[in-house]
């Protein structure tokens, strides 16, 4: 059975100067009556080197939140800062690993990683960039398959390439947008272990988006639930006082693991119930739609 460290001994965002900070973030989509506020009053602080997981139901706005941090979307209100500098668009200081892999099919494993390296490390020589790309390909266990193309890889191998590409940019923070949700259970478990090992090697700051509470507990230092929308907001933080490395088999029998899982699951279930109740009381305005007159003008009407 795994033992737990006291919460007071765990590194948390509250104990250090925020490395990533979101203040008063709001985000809406659409115009006019169809406008929908997805996120509302999001405040979040993440310490340097922390592994943070944000959990929530599908459609709650998790990917929108990660896109805002990545600079792929702009907030309607509020500010986002990384290492004291405002985020106004995409940048190499943020590595993103998507659920969909986002690999270029005409490039090999090494080529996909090399492309990111070439874009970020333009001042290095071609040989230095090649060595850098190859190192990260080998880090995720694909050294022997570096010449293969995405179509020749399994889903798990493609996701390894995506992780290697994100790490090879040497970002200040790694953003993981449900990177394992499309994989089978066995491959997912293997990659969870590998992600923890990679994180432990250089302790980069990581924000993981997931709808799997067990995955969040296995990987993260701290877990923050996202309340379901519309106007989704963040819930309370849950510390994960489990020693690392965390063994999947052993952790399932750990009383601390069970306690945290129950607390988070009960919280998410409760807020989902509140959201469903609130939505059932909302008044929906029917659109003012009138049928078009499709009769041919100038022709006698049928009798």
C-alpha positions in Angstrom: 0.0 0.0 0.0 1.2 3.5 -0.8 1.8 5.9 2.0 0.8 9.5 1.9 2.6 12.7 2.6 0.9 15.3 4.8 -0.8 18.0 2.8 1.3 20.6 4.5 4.4 19.1 2.9 3.0 19.1 -0.6 4.1 21.8 -3.1 1.0 23.9 -3.9 0.2 26.9 -5.9 -0.7 28.8 -2.7 2.8 28.2 -1.2 4.7 29.8 -4.1 4.4 32.8 -6.4 2.0 31.9 -9.2 3.8 30.8 -12.4 0.5 30.7 -14.4 -2.3 33.0 -13.2 -5.8 33.5 -14.6 -7.9 36.4 -13.2 -11.5 37.0 -13.9 -11.6 35.1 -17.1 -14.9 35.0 -19.0 -15.5 33.6 -22.5 -18.6 33.5 -24.7 -19.4 32.3 -28.2 -22.0 33.4 -30.6 -23.8 36.7 -31.1 -27.1 38.2 -30.1 -29.8 35.9 -28.6 -27.7 32.8 -29.5 -24.8 34.1 -27.5 -23.6 31.5 -24.9 -21.3 32.3 -22.0 -19.1 29.2 -21.6 -16.8 30.3 -18.8 -17.4 32.9 -16.1 -15.1 34.4 -13.4 -12.3 31.9 -13.7 -9.5 32.5 -11.2 -6.6 30.0 -11.1 -3.0 30.1 -9.9 -0.5 27.3 -10.7 3.0 27.1 -9.2 6.1 26.5 -11.2 6.7 22.7 -11.5 3.2 21.8 -10.3 1.2 19.2 -12.1 -2.4 20.4 -12.0 -5.4 18.5 -13.3 -8.7 20.1 -14.2 -11.6 17.6 -14.2 -15.2 18.0 -15.4 -17.9 16.6 -17.5 -17.9 16.7 -21.3 -19.1 20.0 -22.6 -18.3 21.9 -19.4 -15.7 24.1 -21.1 -12.5 22.3 -20.3 -11.0 22.6 -23.8 -12.1 26.2 -24.1 -10.1 26.9 -20.9 -7.0 25.1 -22.2 -7.3 27.0 -25.6 -7.3 30.3 -23.7 -4.1 29.3 -21.8 -2.6 28.2 -25.1 -3.5 31.6 -26.7 -5.7 29.9 -29.3 -8.7 31.8 -28.0 -8.9 35.3 -26.5 -11.0 35.9 -23.3 -13.8 38.4 -23.4 -12.8 39.6 -20.0 -9.9 39.0 -17.5 -6.2 38.4 -17.9 -3.9 35.4 -18.2 -0.2 35.6 -17.3 2.6 33.1 -17.6 5.8 33.8 -15.7 4.7 37.4 -15.2 4.0 38.1 -18.9 0.5 38.4 -20.4 -0.7 35.7 -22.9 -2.0 37.4 -26.0 -1.6 34.6 -28.5 0.1 31.2 -29.2 3.8 30.9 -28.4 6.6 28.4 -28.0 6.6 28.9 -24.2 3.4 26.7 -24.2 3.5 23.1 -25.5 0.1 21.7 -26.3 -0.8 18.0 -26.6 -4.2 17.5 -28.2 -6.5 14.5 -28.1 -6.5 14.3 -31.9 -2.6 14.0 -32.1 -2.5 16.8 -34.9 0.4 15.1 -36.7 1.4 15.9 -40.3 0.8 12.7 -42.3 3.6 13.3 -44.8 6.3 13.5 -42.1 7.9 10.7 -40.2 7.9 10.5 -36.3 11.2 12.3 -36.3 10.1 14.7 -38.9 7.0 15.8 -36.9 9.2 16.5 -33.9 11.9 18.1 -35.9 9.4 20.5 -37.4 8.6 22.0 -34.0 12.3 22.0 -33.0 13.3 23.9 -36.2 10.6 26.5 -35.6 11.7 27.2 -32.0 15.5 26.7 -32.1 16.4 28.6 -35.2 19.8 29.7 -33.8 21.0 26.2 -33.4 22.8 24.3 -36.1 21.0 21.7 -38.1 22.9 18.9 -36.3 22.1 20.3 -32.9 18.4 20.5 -33.8 18.5 16.9 -35.1 20.0 15.7 -31.9 17.5 17.6 -29.8 14.6 16.1 -31.8 16.0 12.6 -31.7 16.5 12.8 -27.9 12.8 13.5 -27.3 11.7 10.8 -29.7 13.8 8.3 -27.7 12.4 9.7 -24.5 8.9 8.6 -25.4 10.2 5.1 -26.5 10.0 5.6 -30.3 13.6 5.6 -31.2 13.3 2.4 -33.2 10.3 3.7 -35.0 11.6 7.2 -35.8 11.3 6.6 -39.6 7.7 5.6 -39.5 4.8 7.7 -40.7 1.6 8.4 -38.6 -0.5 6.0 -40.7 1.9 3.2 -39.7 1.5 3.9 -35.9 -1.0 2.8 -33.4 -3.0 5.4 -31.5 -0.7 5.2 -28.5 2.4 5.7 -30.6 0.9 8.7 -32.3 0.1 10.3 -28.9 3.7 9.6 -27.9 4.9 11.6 -30.9 2.5 14.4 -29.9 4.0 14.4 -26.4 7.6 14.3 -27.8 6.8 17.3 -30.1 5.4 19.3 -27.2 8.4 18.6 -24.9 11.0 19.1 -27.7 9.9 22.8 -27.8 11.2 23.1 -24.3 8.1 25.0 -23.2 7.7 26.7 -19.8 4.4 24.9 -19.4 2.9 21.7 -21.0 -0.9 21.8 -21.7 -2.5 18.3 -22.1 -6.0 18.5 -23.5 -7.5 15.1 -22.8 -4.6 13.5 -24.6 -5.5 9.9 -23.6 -9.2 9.8 -23.9 -9.3 8.2 -27.3 -7.1 5.3 -26.4 -7.9 1.8 -25.2 -7.6 1.2 -21.4 -4.3 -0.7 -21.6 -2.6 1.9 -23.8 -4.0 4.7 -21.7 -2.6 3.1 -18.5 0.8 2.7 -20.1 0.9 6.3 -21.3 -0.2 7.6 -17.9 2.8 6.0 -16.3 5.1 7.4 -19.0 3.7 10.9 -18.7 4.4 10.8 -14.9 7.9 9.6 -15.5 8.6 12.3 -18.2 7.2 15.0 -15.8 9.4 13.7 -12.9 12.5 13.9 -15.1 12.4 17.7 -15.6 9.5 18.9 -13.5 7.9 21.1 -16.1 4.7 22.8 -15.1 1.8 20.8 -16.5 -2.0 21.5 -16.8 -3.9 18.4 -17.6 -7.5 18.5 -18.8 -9.4 15.2 -18.2 -12.8 13.8 -17.4 -11.3 10.8 -15.7 -11.0 11.4 -11.9 -8.7 8.3 -11.4 -6.3 9.6 -14.1 -6.2 13.0 -12.4 -5.4 11.5 -9.0 -2.7 9.2 -10.5 -0.9 12.1 -12.2 -1.6 15.4 -10.4 -0.4 17.2 -7.4 -3.7 19.1 -7.2 -7.1 18.7 -8.8 -9.6 21.5 -9.6 -13.1 20.6 -10.8 -14.8 22.7 -13.4 -18.5 23.2 -12.6 -20.7 22.4 -15.6 -22.0 25.3 -17.7 -23.4 27.5 -19.0 -21.2 30.1 -17.2 -18.9 27.3 -15.9 -16.6 28.2 -13.0 -13.9 26.5 -11.0 -14.6 24.6 -7.8 -12.4 24.1 -4.8 -8.9 22.6 -5.0 -8.3 19.0 -3.9 -4.7 18.2 -2.9 -3.3 14.8 -3.8 -1.1 13.7 -0.8 0.2 10.5 -2.4 3.9 9.7 -2.7 5.5 9.4 -6.1 6.0 7.4 -8.2 2.5 6.2 -8.1 1.8 2.6 -9.0 -1.6 2.1 -10.6 -2.2 -1.3 -8.9 -1.1 -0.2 -5.5 -2.9 3.1 -5.5 -6.3 1.6 -6.0 -6.1 0.1 -2.5 -4.8 3.2 -0.8 -7.3 4.8 1.6 -6.1 8.3 0.7 -6.8 7.6 -3.0 -10.3 6.3 -2.2 -11.0 9.3 0.0 -10.0 11.8 -2.7 -11.8 10.0 -5.4 -15.0 9.9 -3.3 -14.8 13.6 -2.4 -14.2 14.7 -6.0 -16.9 12.4 -7.5 -19.5 13.5 -4.9 -18.7 17.1 -5.6 -19.0 16.7 -9.4 -22.3 14.7 -9.0 -23.7 17.4 -6.7 -22.9 20.3 -9.0 -24.2 18.4 -12.0 -27.5 17.9 -10.1 -27.6 21.6 -9.3 -26.9 22.5 -12.9 -29.6 20.2 -14.2 -32.1 21.7 -11.8 -31.2 25.2 -12.7 -31.5 24.5 -16.5 -34.9 22.9 -16.0 -36.2 26.2 -14.6 -34.7 28.3 -17.4 -37.2 30.0 -19.8 -36.4 29.3 -23.4 -37.6 31.9 -26.0 -38.8 30.4 -29.2 -37.2 31.8 -32.3 -39.4 34.1 -34.4 -39.4 31.9 -37.5 -42.0 32.3 -40.2 -42.4 29.8 -43.1 -41.4 31.1 -46.5 -44.0 31.4 -49.3 -42.8 28.9 -51.8 -45.6 29.3 -54.3 -44.5 30.3 -57.8 -45.6 33.9 -58.4 -47.6 34.7 -61.5 -49.1 31.2 -61.8 -52.8 30.5 -61.2 -53.4 28.8 -57.9 -54.6 25.2 -58.0 -58.4 24.7 -57.6 
